[in-house]
Amino acid sequence: MSTRFNLAKTDAAAYKAMAGMVTYLQNISISKTWQELIKIRASQINGCAHCLDLHTRDAVKLGETPQRIYLLNAWREALELYSAEEQVILEMTEEITLINNDGLSEETYDKARQLFTEQQMAEIIMTAVIINSYNRIGISALMPISRH
């Protein structure tokens, strides 16, 4: 499949607005590693090859281990690899991404309240929202994966 169009060129204003969301992520309190776990997990669910390629490489650059990346799709069976905070982040990511399955559950929200501040929860939610938006762009426009 070939790329359908380049959103940045076709609708520069829309792409600029999305870029502003990325700028927001550069200044939040949750770690870059946690952000990449959110981006990878949502991209796995959504099947966005472009975003998976980009964010797995970014995670490795940040020091994330290949084993944790490889097992992220099955994190519930590999709980020992992920901290309690990461497990809740992954649950939140899945529930936000699969919003048609009732969205962020009270159970997961309550777990998050025990581990995170409201600001951190907002940042986790926004990270999931932003990557889900980018997944939709990547899949709709058939954005290519990079050739290393």
Sine and cosine of phi, psi and omega as CSV:
sin_phi,cos_phi,sin_psi,cos_psi,sin_omega,cos_omega
0.00,0.00,0.57,-0.82,0.03,-1.00
-0.94,-0.34,0.41,-0.91,0.03,-1.00
-0.85,0.53,0.70,-0.72,-0.01,-1.00
-0.97,0.23,-0.74,0.67,0.04,-1.00
-0.28,-0.96,0.25,-0.97,0.01,-1.00
-0.97,-0.25,0.95,-0.30,-0.06,-1.00
-0.85,0.53,-0.61,0.79,-0.02,-1.00
-0.87,0.49,-0.55,0.84,0.02,-1.00
-1.00,0.04,-0.64,0.77,-0.08,-1.00
-0.95,0.31,-0.66,0.75,-0.01,-1.00
-0.67,-0.74,0.98,0.20,-0.09,-1.00
-0.86,0.51,-0.59,0.81,-0.01,-1.00
-0.91,0.42,-0.67,0.74,0.03,-1.00
-0.90,0.43,-0.69,0.73,-0.01,-1.00
-0.91,0.41,-0.60,0.80,0.04,-1.00
-0.89,0.45,-0.64,0.76,0.05,-1.00
-0.89,0.46,-0.68,0.74,0.04,-1.00
-0.90,0.43,-0.63,0.77,0.02,-1.00
-0.88,0.47,-0.54,0.84,0.07,-1.00
-0.89,0.46,-0.56,0.83,0.05,-1.00
-0.93,0.37,-0.59,0.81,0.04,-1.00
-0.92,0.40,-0.63,0.77,0.06,-1.00
-0.87,0.50,-0.65,0.76,0.07,-1.00
-0.82,0.57,-0.71,0.71,-0.05,-1.00
-0.90,0.44,-0.44,0.90,-0.02,-1.00
-0.95,0.32,-0.25,0.97,-0.11,-0.99
-0.86,-0.50,0.34,0.94,-0.02,-1.00
-0.99,-0.12,0.22,-0.98,-0.12,-0.99
-0.99,0.11,-0.43,0.90,0.00,-1.00
-0.94,0.34,0.54,-0.84,-0.14,-0.99
-0.90,0.44,0.44,-0.90,0.06,-1.00
-0.87,0.49,-0.59,0.80,0.02,-1.00
-0.89,0.45,-0.72,0.70,0.04,-1.00
-0.88,0.47,-0.64,0.77,0.04,-1.00
-0.86,0.51,-0.68,0.73,-0.01,-1.00
-0.92,0.38,-0.59,0.80,0.06,-1.00
-0.88,0.48,-0.67,0.74,0.05,-1.00
-0.88,0.48,-0.73,0.68,-0.05,-1.00
-0.90,0.44,-0.66,0.75,0.00,-1.00
-0.93,0.38,-0.73,0.68,-0.07,-1.00
-0.90,0.45,-0.70,0.72,0.03,-1.00
-0.89,0.45,-0.64,0.77,-0.01,-1.00
-0.93,0.38,-0.54,0.84,0.10,-0.99
-0.89,0.46,-0.74,0.67,-0.02,-1.00
-0.88,0.48,-0.69,0.73,-0.07,-1.00
-0.99,0.14,-0.26,0.97,0.01,-1.00
0.95,0.30,0.61,0.79,0.00,-1.00
-1.00,-0.10,0.99,-0.17,-0.05,-1.00
-0.88,0.47,-0.66,0.75,-0.01,-1.00
-0.85,0.53,-0.76,0.65,-0.03,-1.00
-0.94,0.35,-0.60,0.80,0.06,-1.00
-0.88,0.48,-0.71,0.70,0.02,-1.00
-0.86,0.50,-0.77,0.64,-0.04,-1.00
-0.89,0.46,-0.77,0.64,-0.15,-0.99
-0.98,0.18,-0.45,0.89,0.12,-0.99
-0.93,0.36,-0.63,0.77,0.05,-1.00
-0.91,0.42,-0.66,0.75,0.04,-1.00
-0.89,0.46,-0.65,0.76,0.00,-1.00
-0.89,0.46,-0.68,0.73,0.03,-1.00
-0.88,0.47,-0.67,0.74,0.04,-1.00
-0.87,0.50,-0.52,0.86,0.02,-1.00
-0.99,0.15,-0.08,1.00,0.01,-1.00
0.98,-0.22,0.07,1.00,0.04,-1.00
-0.90,0.43,0.59,-0.81,-0.04,-1.00
-0.99,0.10,0.58,-0.82,0.07,-1.00
-0.83,0.56,-0.62,0.79,-0.03,-1.00
-0.86,0.51,-0.71,0.70,0.00,-1.00
-0.91,0.41,-0.57,0.82,0.04,-1.00
-0.94,0.35,-0.72,0.69,-0.02,-1.00
-0.87,0.50,-0.61,0.80,-0.09,-1.00
-1.00,-0.06,0.04,1.00,-0.05,-1.00
-0.86,0.52,-0.60,0.80,0.02,-1.00
-0.91,0.41,-0.34,0.94,0.00,-1.00
-0.83,-0.56,0.61,0.80,-0.11,-0.99
-0.86,0.52,-0.50,0.87,0.00,-1.00
-0.91,0.41,-0.42,0.91,0.03,-1.00
-1.00,-0.05,-0.04,1.00,-0.01,-1.00
-0.76,-0.65,0.68,0.74,-0.10,-1.00
-0.82,0.57,-0.53,0.85,-0.04,-1.00
-0.90,0.44,-0.29,0.96,0.00,-1.00
-1.00,0.07,-0.24,0.97,-0.12,-0.99
-0.82,-0.57,0.71,-0.70,0.00,-1.00
-0.92,0.40,0.23,-0.97,0.04,-1.00
-0.85,0.53,-0.64,0.77,0.03,-1.00
-0.89,0.45,-0.70,0.71,0.00,-1.00
-0.90,0.44,-0.62,0.79,0.03,-1.00
-0.88,0.48,-0.66,0.75,0.03,-1.00
-0.93,0.36,-0.64,0.76,0.05,-1.00
-0.86,0.51,-0.68,0.73,0.00,-1.00
-0.93,0.38,-0.63,0.78,0.08,-1.00
-0.88,0.48,-0.72,0.70,0.02,-1.00
-0.86,0.50,-0.71,0.71,-0.02,-1.00
-0.86,0.51,-0.72,0.69,-0.01,-1.00
-0.90,0.44,-0.69,0.72,-0.05,-1.00
-0.94,0.35,-0.58,0.82,0.05,-1.00
-0.95,0.32,-0.66,0.75,0.01,-1.00
-0.91,0.40,-0.66,0.75,0.00,-1.00
-0.99,-0.12,0.78,0.63,-0.12,-0.99
-0.85,0.53,-0.45,0.90,0.03,-1.00
-0.93,0.37,-0.19,0.98,0.07,-1.00
-0.99,-0.11,0.61,0.79,0.06,-1.00
1.00,0.03,0.04,1.00,0.09,-1.00
0.94,0.35,-0.39,-0.92,-0.04,-1.00
-0.95,0.32,0.92,-0.40,-0.08,-1.00
-0.96,0.29,0.39,-0.92,0.07,-1.00
-0.87,0.49,-0.62,0.78,-0.01,-1.00
-0.88,0.48,-0.74,0.68,0.00,-1.00
-0.93,0.37,-0.66,0.75,0.04,-1.00
-0.85,0.52,-0.69,0.72,0.01,-1.00
-0.90,0.44,-0.64,0.77,0.08,-1.00
-0.87,0.49,-0.69,0.72,-0.02,-1.00
-0.89,0.45,-0.65,0.76,0.01,-1.00
-0.87,0.49,-0.49,0.87,0.01,-1.00
-0.97,0.23,-0.39,0.92,-0.09,-1.00
-0.94,-0.33,-0.41,0.91,-0.14,-0.99
-0.78,-0.63,0.42,-0.91,0.15,-0.99
-0.97,0.25,0.24,-0.97,0.07,-1.00
-0.87,0.49,-0.61,0.79,0.02,-1.00
-0.88,0.48,-0.71,0.71,0.02,-1.00
-0.90,0.44,-0.63,0.77,0.03,-1.00
-0.90,0.44,-0.65,0.76,0.06,-1.00
-0.87,0.49,-0.66,0.75,0.00,-1.00
-0.92,0.40,-0.64,0.77,0.05,-1.00
-0.89,0.45,-0.73,0.68,0.01,-1.00
-0.87,0.49,-0.73,0.68,-0.02,-1.00
-0.91,0.42,-0.61,0.80,0.06,-1.00
-0.87,0.49,-0.69,0.73,0.03,-1.00
-0.91,0.41,-0.66,0.75,0.01,-1.00
-0.89,0.46,-0.70,0.72,-0.05,-1.00
-0.91,0.42,-0.72,0.69,-0.02,-1.00
-0.93,0.37,-0.56,0.83,0.06,-1.00
-0.90,0.45,-0.60,0.80,0.07,-1.00
-0.90,0.44,-0.72,0.69,0.02,-1.00
-0.90,0.43,-0.59,0.81,0.06,-1.00
-0.86,0.51,-0.67,0.74,-0.02,-1.00
-0.92,0.40,-0.60,0.80,0.08,-1.00
-0.92,0.39,-0.75,0.66,-0.04,-1.00
-0.86,0.51,-0.68,0.74,-0.01,-1.00
-0.96,0.29,-0.68,0.73,-0.03,-1.00
-0.91,0.40,-0.61,0.79,-0.03,-1.00
-1.00,-0.03,-0.04,1.00,-0.07,-1.00
0.80,0.60,0.79,0.62,0.01,-1.00
-0.89,0.45,0.68,-0.73,-0.07,-1.00
-0.98,0.21,0.39,-0.92,0.19,-0.98
-0.99,0.10,0.41,-0.91,-0.01,-1.00
-0.98,0.20,0.51,-0.86,0.05,-1.00
-0.98,-0.22,0.93,-0.37,-0.05,-1.00
-0.99,0.12,0.00,0.00,0.00,0.00
